[in-house]
Amino acid sequence: MNKWVVLHYLSKAMLIGSVLFAVPALVSLCFEEYRCVFSFLLVGAGVAVVFAPLAMIRRKQKGRIYTRESMAIAALLWVVFSLVSALPFYFSGVVVHLWDAIFESVSGFTTTGASIFSDVEHLPKGILFWRCFSQWIGGMGVLVLAIAILPSSNDAMYLMRAECAGPSVSKIVPKGKNSAAYLYLIYAGMTIVTLVLLRVGGMPLFDSVCHALTIAGTGGFSVKNAGLAAYGSGYFEGVATVMMILFGVNFSMIYFLLARRWKEIRRNTELKVYFGVLGFAALTVTWNIYPYYQNIWKSLGTAIFQTVSIMTSTGLAAADFNLWPLFSQIVLLFLMFVGGCAGSTSGGFKVQRLVILWKSGIVSFKKMVYPNSVNLVKSNDKTLSAESVHGVMRYLVVYLCIFVAAVLLVSLDNADFGTTVTAVFSCLNNIGTGINEVGPMDNYVFFSDFSKAVLSLVMLLGRLECLPLLMLMLPSVWRRDF
């Protein structure tokens, strides 16, 4: 491990992150919330003072970034930035307990949307904006933003692979730095479209900005206690549904759509499965909740919105599905696991991994029936290497081990079974909402500080897909000196 390279890039990314605190400070100033202004500026200035000297130090033998260094940078950046970003909650007096502030901050940047607030409508506007803005930043990632802004580097793709969600990250243009820039341009453009559509429908400007940010990051924080359901508008739910679907798609597909590269879109297996699962889930949930609503259109609209919201890991609520039949709740839990497409802002296990597991299972079955046959696992008309298939299986094992360990630790709080299991499941998949006491109309404030610490770690593991954070715990990784 080249520790100097890790420190150098971490400092540069944190220095860029320090500038981001000026945005909520400006929002707070507009609403004359001067204590919040001071809190945001103090934290931003503190980060700049600490990391600016480290970022500006030059070394002749700086070295290159490889897999170990990139994973360490990504993991340390997410941990440090999440901890630092909890301070405005604490300094502003909005949150009294530090672990509550850390939990809220981690939940925001990992786009989980689990909250300790029971009444968000009485929070300062600057804090409401910061919660949603943190989800927008975390949706694409601070490190990807740094890659797009910093001078060109040959190490860009290593850094992107460490932070971007999914089993694989590919360039959409030859240079990794340009790929990061295009990704952020698409991301920002789609966010602006969401904002305009919400504003045209009559949503207040501040509410439109906050909801556009959280929909883009597929995070789920809202400025209303009841989420979008508080507006009682089918138009807003329709806009949110369409945009959540798009933000759950691999951003490479959005780029190919804009570039009119139809061939890549048509042959993408993950995209077909993504829409297939969404459609099937929406229809089955509609059928199951129809007796509850006694209105086919209300049932269909609510089912589509909620299945999309859960599968894309946004977690916005149009209804309290705690009151729905058990079948519909099980379908939603399955969607929590599946998640969106690789290379999107969604959480979950990812559709691409499920496709690879399914196809590798079919190949294994054929091999049992016809031992001498040659069967290859293919995706998007390309043959996958054995390492790619084994990587997905290894990730599934690690994923399940973390889930079981976290459930055992959180169960020490003695909450009911459904609450404990779905709280961990929701945090690991970056959804934010579960069932029972952590349902769509509830929050996580009742958990102990120990459980909040465990769930915060689980959210970070889920967002970074386990390996970068786990790698930091291996002593052998840190043996090389500066």
N, C-alpha and C positions, 0 to 999 in steps of 0.2 A: 504494500500500500504506500503510495507516494503522498504522505500527509501534507506536504507543502502545497501540492496541486489541489487537494481537497479544501484546505483552508483558503487558498487564493480564490477559487471559484465560489465557495460558500460566501466569502466576504463580498464579492461582487454582486451576487444575487441578493444578499441581505441589504446591500446599499441601494439597489434598485427598489427593493421592498420597502425601505424606509420612506421613499418618496410617496408611496401609495397612501400613507397616513394623512397626507395633506388633503386628499379628496374628502373623506368624512369630516375633517376639520372645517373645510369650506362649507359643507352642508350644515354642520352645527352652527357655524357663524351666521348663515342665512336665517336660521331659526332662533338666533340669539341665545344659544345654549353654550355659554362661555366656559363653563366647567368642562364640558365635553371637548370644546375647542382646545383648551389647555391640555387635556389628557392626550388627545391624538397628537398634538404638536410635540409634547414632551416625549412621548414614546418614539415618534419618528426621529426626533433630534438625537435621542439617546442611542438608537440603533445606528444612525449615521456616524456619530462620534466614535462608537466602538469599532465599527467595521470599515470605515473609510480609510484609516491608516493601513489596515491589513490588505485592503483591496488595491492600494496604490503602490505597495512594495513591489519592486521589480527584482527578478532573479534571472541570472543568465541560464542556469540549468533548471528550468521549471519543470520540464518533463511533459509527457503526454497523458491524456485521460484514457483509461481502459475500463472494462466492466466493473472492477472493484471500486475504482475511484468514483465513477459516475453514480454507482449505487450509494456509496457513502455520502456523496454530495447531496443527492436527492433526499436520503433519509434524514441527515442532519438538518438540511434546510427546512423540511416540513416540521420537524420537532421544534427547532429553535424559533422559527417564524410563528408557529402556532402558540408557543409559550409567550412570546413577546406580544402577540396580537391579543392576548387575554388581558393585558394590562389596562387598556382603555376602559374595559368593562369595570375593572376594579378601581382605578383612579377616579372615574366619574361618579362613583358611589352607587351605580346601578346594581352592582353585584357586591354583596358583603363578603362572601366566602370565596377565597382564591380558587379552590377546586371547581366551584361552579363557573367561574370566569374561564378557567382552562377548558372545561368541558364544552362550554358554549363556543369558545374560539376554535377548538379542534373540530367540533361538529360543523362549524361554518366552512372552514378551509377544506375539509374533506368532503364537503357537499352532502353531509349526512342529513342535516336538518333536525336532529334530535335536540330538544331545548329544555332548559330548566325554568323558563319563564311561563307562568300560567296566564298572565295578562300583558300581552305585548303592546296593546293599544295605548297604554299609559307610559311607555318607555319614551325617552327623548328621541327626536327624529334622527339625530346624528347616530345614535346607537342602532336604531332600526335600519338605517342605511348601511352602517358598517356590517351588520349581520348579513345583509343581502349581498353587499359588495364583496365580502370575504368569500361567499360562495361562487361569485362570478370569477374571482381571481383563482380560487382553487379548482374550478371546473376545467380550465385548461392547464393551470399550474404556473407557479412563480418561475420555475426553472425554464419552462418553455418561453415565457415572456422575456427572461434574461437572455436566452439564446437568440431571440428575435431582435433584441436591442443591441446587445454587445457586438463588438467587431467580429468579423467572420472567424470561425474556428473550425479546425479539422475534427474537433471532438464533439461537434453538435449532436450527431446521431447517437453516440454513447449516452449523452445526457438525456436526450429525448426518450430513449428506450428505458432508462431508469425511472422516469417520471410518468410517462404516458400509460394509460390503462390499456390492458389487452395483452394477449400472448405474443404479439409481434408488432413492431413499428416499422413502417417502410417510408421511404421518401416519396413525396408527390412531385418534387422537382429534384434535379441532380444534387443541389447543395442542401445539407441539413439545416443550415441557418435560414435559407430561403423557404424551406418547408415550414419551419416554425413561424416565419413571418406570414406566410399564406394562411396557415392555420388560424393565427390570431386575427387576420383580416376577415376571414370567413366568420369566425366566432363573433367578432365585434359587429359585423354587418347584420348577422342574423339577430343579434341582441337589439340592434336599432329597429329592425323590422318588427320585432315583438313589441317594443316600446310604442312605436307608432300605431300599431293595430289596437293595442289596449287603450291608448289615448283617444283614438278615433271613436271608440265605443263609449267614451264618456267617463272612463276611470280618471280620478284626479292625477295630476302630473307626478307628484311624489310617489303615490301608490303605483303608478305605471312604471316608473323607473325601478323601484324596488322589486316589483314582480317580474319585470323583464330580466333583471339581473339574476334572480333566483331560478327562473324558468330556464335561462340559458345555461346556468351552472348545474341544472337538474338537482337543485338543493332542497327546496321545499320551505324555507323560511318565508314568513308572510308578515305584513304589517297589521293583519287582522287576526283576532283570536280564532275565528272560524275559517280562515284561509279565503279562497276565492268564493266559497259558499256564502260568505257574508254579503257579497254584492248581489246575490240572487239573479245573476244574469247568465243566460245560456250562451250569449255571445262571448263573454270572457272565458268561459270554460271551453268553448270551441276553439278560440285562438290559442289558449294554453295547450289544448290537446294536440293540435297540429304542430305547434312549435316544439313541444316535448318530444313528439315522434321524431322530428328532424334532428333535434339535439341528441337523440339516442342513436342516431345513425353514425357510422364511421365517417369522420370528416373528410376522408379521402374520397368517399362517394359524393359528397357535396361538391368537392373540387372537380371531380369528373363530370358531374352534372353541369356545372358552370362552364366547363371546358368542352362540353358536348362530346365527351368520350363515352358513348353509349355502350360500346362493347364491354368495357370493364364493369359497368353497372349491371348489364344483363347477365353476365356470367358469375356474379358475386353470390355465392351460396348463402353466406351469412345474412345478407340483406333479405333474401327470400324467406329464410327461416324466421328472421326477426318479425317480419310482417305476418307470416303465417301463424306464429305463436300468439301475437297480439290479437289477430282476428279471431282465432279459435277461443282464446280466453275471454274476449269481450262477449262473444255470442253465448258461451256457456254460463257466464255470470249473469247476463241479461235474462236467460231462461230461468235461472235459479232465484233471482231476486224479484221476478215479476209478481209473484203473490204478495210480496212485501209492499210494493208500490201501487199495484193494480192499474198501471199505466205503461203500455209498451214503450212509448217514446221516452218517458221519464226513466224507465228501467234501462233502455238502450243507451241513452245519453250518459247516465250516471255510471253504467258499467264500462263504457268506452273510456271516459275520463279517468276513472279510478284504476283500470287495468294499465292504461298508458302511464299514468303517474307512478304506479308501483314498479312496473317493468323498467322504466327509464330511471328509477331510483330518485325521482323528484320528491315524492311523498306529499304533494299537495292533496288536500281532501275536499271532495265535493259532497261527502256524506260520511256518517259515522258507521264504518263497516263492521264495528264491534257488534252492531245490531243485526247484521246480515246472517243468513243461514251458514252453517259450518262449511258446506261445500264451497261457497264463494270465498270464505276466508282461507281455505286450503289452497284454492287456485291462486289467490293473491300471494300466499307464502311461497308457492312454487315460482311465481313471477319475480319475487324478491331474490330468489336464488339465481334465476336465469340472467336477469339484468339486461343491459343494452348491448350494443355492438362494441367490439374492440375499436379503440381510437375515437371514442365518443366521450362526452362528459358524464356518461352514466356509470353506475357502479354495478355490483353483482359479479357472478362468476364469468359472464360474457357468453354471448351466443356462439361466437367462433369456437370457444373451447368445447361447448356442448356438441357442436357439429363434428369436431375432431374426435371427441370421445365416441360419438355414435358411429362414425365411419370406421374408426379403429376396432370397435366392437364387432361390426359386420365383417370386417376383414378377418378378425380372429375366429369368428364362427365359421366362415368359409374354409379357413385353414384347418379347422377341426374336421370338417366334413370331407374336404379334399386336401389331404396333407401335402401333396406334390404340386399343388397349384401355386401360381405366383400372383399375389394380390397386393396392391399398393393402396395406401391411404391418399386420396386426392382431395384437394379443396380449390375451388375456382379454376378447375382444369389444370392444376399444378400438383405434382407429386410431392407430398410432404416427407421430409427426412425422418428417420427413426428418432432422432434427437428431439424434433418438434413434438412428435406424439408423446414421447416419454416425458418431455417437459410439462405437458398438460396434465399427465397422470401424476407427476410429482407434485404439481401445484395443488391438485385435488386432495392429495394426502395431507399436505401441509395445511390447507384450508380447513379440512375436517379436524385435524389435531388442535388447531387454534380455537375452533368453534367449541369443541368439547371441553378444553381447558378453561376457556372463558366462562362457559355456562357453569362449570363447577365452582369457579371463584365467585361469580355474581350470585349464585344460589345461596351463599352465606348470608345474604340479606333476608332470606326467608320470604321472598315474594312468591306468588303462586307460579305454577309451572309454565303456563302460557306467557305470563309477563316476563319471566326470567329468560326463557328460550328465545322468544321473539325479540326481546331487547338486544340480546347478543347477536342474533341473526340479522336484525335490522342495522346494527352498527357495523358489523363485519361487511355487509353488502352496501353500506352507505345509503340506506333508505330513510331512516329517521323515525318511522312509525311502525308499530307492531300491533298487538292485540291486548285486550284486557286493560291493565293499568298504564300501558304505553301505547294506547290506541290513538287514532288520528286526532281526537279532541283532548288528549292528555299530554303529560310531559314527564321528564325524568328526574324531577327535583327530589323525589322521595328516596332515591338511592343514596347509600352511604358514600363518603368520600372515597373509600377503597374501591367500591364498585364503579364510581365515576372515573377513577383512574384506570381501572381495567377496561372500561368501555371506551375511554379516550384512546388507549393504546390499540384496542381492537379497531377503532375507526381509522387510525393511521395505518395499521396493517392492511386493512381492506382497501384503502385508497392507493397505497403503494404496492398492493398485491403481494404483501408478505415479505418477499425476498430481500429488498434493500434494508429494512429494519432488522430482520433476523440476521443478516450478514454482519451488522454492526456488533452483534453479541459474540461473534467468534474471535477469540484472542489472536488467532493466527493471522487474521486480516490486518492487524495493526502492528505487526512485528517490524516492518521497515521504518526506520527513523526519518526525520526531516533531512 
